[in-house]
Amino acid sequence: MKKYIVFVFFLIIAFSSSTPIYASPDPGSIHERRTDAKIHIKGVVVKDTLIKKNDNPLSQERVVTVKIERILRVDPALAWHVNQEVDIPYSYIPGWGYYDGGKSIQVRGGDKVELWANIEKGQPSLVLGGYGIEILKAAGPRIEHIKEPLDSKWRRWQHSEGSLSVIILISLGLAVIFVYALTSKFGHQKKA
């Protein structure tokens, strides 16, 4: 009997774990930061390259190389021109993660993009991280550079729309097993 109670208690804990929800920046703030950006260009992603893996296994330092098709605004010190390929460093975070207001950048060669950046330490830096780049036309499915761990898949599954009905069915099944175990134990005691 105690085994069943412990088992049911464990399943309730496993199914009731919650996933944190983080807010993204205010759309007005995003618009304001983009408007104030020193760099605003449109172009095509030539390549996306790993620079370094971080100590945090859920992020990487990468650089996206963009061939400029249109310059809307650029700092004169950069002397960028149309058809030039420019490197824009960024911090990659996978799309399956949970972040404190961050947005994943998932670009691939051939994507048409629009980006907003400022100059920091002599190099371009996207404004508001992932909010500093928009994919105008995707070249194909997104590429995850960091494989999703099993516990993250489990949390996502728990919170998907279809999983609620599965959880309810599993709970009902466990309840039936629990009632059966109770009745069969009492049934054996009466016979003795």
N, C-alpha and C positions, 0 to 999 in steps of 0.2 A: 504494500500500500504506500509506504513512504517513498519507494522508488518512483511510483507514478506521480505523486505530488511534486517531488523534486524535478522530474522530467517536464511536467506541465509548467511549473514555475520558471524553469530555464527557457522554455519556448516562449513564454509571455515576455520575458526580459529581452530575448533575441528579437522578437517581432516589434517591440515597442521602442527600440532605440531611435533617436531622432537625428535628423540631418540639419546642421545649422543653415540658416538662410541669411545671406548678406545682401545689403542694398548696393545698387550701383549709384554712381554720382548723379546728381540732379541734371536733367537734360539741358537746362539753362546754363549750368556750369560748364558742361561739355561744349556747348555752342560758344560760350564766352572764351574758353581756353583755345578753341580752334580759331576763333576770330583774331585772337592776340598772337597766334603762332607766327614765327619768323619765316617758316617754310610751309608752303602749301602747294603740292604738286599732284599730278595724275600721271600714271605710267603703268608699265607691265612688269610683273615680277620675273626676273631672269633666273634667280636662284635663291635658295634659303639655306644657309650654312650654319652648322654648329660651331661656336667659338669655344665654349667651355661648359662642362657640366658643373653645376653648383653643389655645395655640400648638402643643400636641401634637395632630396631626390625628386621633388615635384616641380623643379624649374631648371631651365638651361639659359645660358647666354647665347644668342644667335644673331646673325646679321642677314637682312633681306637686301638683295641687290635689285634695284628698280631702274628700268630704262625709262627715262623721262619722256612723256608724250606731250605734256602741257605744264607750263609753269604759271601758277596763279599768283604766287608770292614767293620770293626767295631773298635771303639776306645777301646783299651785294658782295660781301666778303667771300662768299662761296663761289661765285662766278660759274654757277651751273647753267647748262644750256639744254635745249631739246635734243633728244637722242643720246644724251650722256647717260652712262650707267653710274648710279650712286649707291653707296652702302649705308644702310640705316640699321644700327644695332638695336636690339630689343631683348627683353626678358620673356622667354617663352614659358607659359604655364598651360598645361593640358586642358582641353575643353571639358573633360569629365570632372574636373576638380571643383572644390568649393572655396571661394576666395572672398576676401574682405573688400568688396566693391570692385575687384579687378575684372578684366575681360581677356579671354584667351585670344592670342593672335595665331591664326592657323592659315598661313599663306602657302602657296606652292607655285612653281614655275608656270607662267602663262596667265596667272590671275591679273585682271585689270584692277588697279587699286587707286585710291585717293588717300593721301596722307598729310598730316599736319605735324610739324616738329619745331623744336627750338634748338639752339646751339648750346650745348653744355660741355665744358672741358674740351672745346675745339671740335666737337663732333655732333651730328644731329641726334636728337633725343625726342622720341614720340611724345606728344602731349597726352597726359593721362594714360600712358601705357597703351593697352589694347584699344582704347577709345580714340587714339590718334591715327588709326588706319581703318579704312572701310574697303571691303571687297566689292567692287562695282560689278564685276563679271567673273565668276569662278571658273577655273580651268578644269575642274573635276572634283571628286570627293576630297574632303579634308584629310590631312595626314596628321596622326598623333605621333609625336616623337618620343613620348614617354608612355609605356604600356600601363594600362589601368590595373591597379591591384585588385585582388578578389574582394577585399572588404569594401572597397568603393563601389564595385559592381553590385554587391549585396545591398548597400545602402540605397543606391539608385533604384534597384529592383523593388525594394520595400516601398518606395515613394512613387512608383509609377502607377498609373491609373488601373491597370489590369491586375496588379499585385494585391490590391485590397480584397478582391473577390477570392483570390487564392488563399490569402491569410484567413479570411472568414471560413472557407472550406476546411482548411487545416485545423482551425480552432474547433469547428464542429466535429471533425473527425476525432480530435483529441478528447473532446467532451464525451463522445460515444465510447471511446476506449476506456475513459475514466469511469463512466457509469457501469460499463460491462465488468470492469475489474472489481468495482465495489459490490455489484450484485452477485458475481460469481464467488467472491470471498464469503459473503453472508450466506449464500446458498450451500457452500461446503460446511459452514459452521452448523447449520440447521440439521444436515444429514448426520453429523457426528453426534 
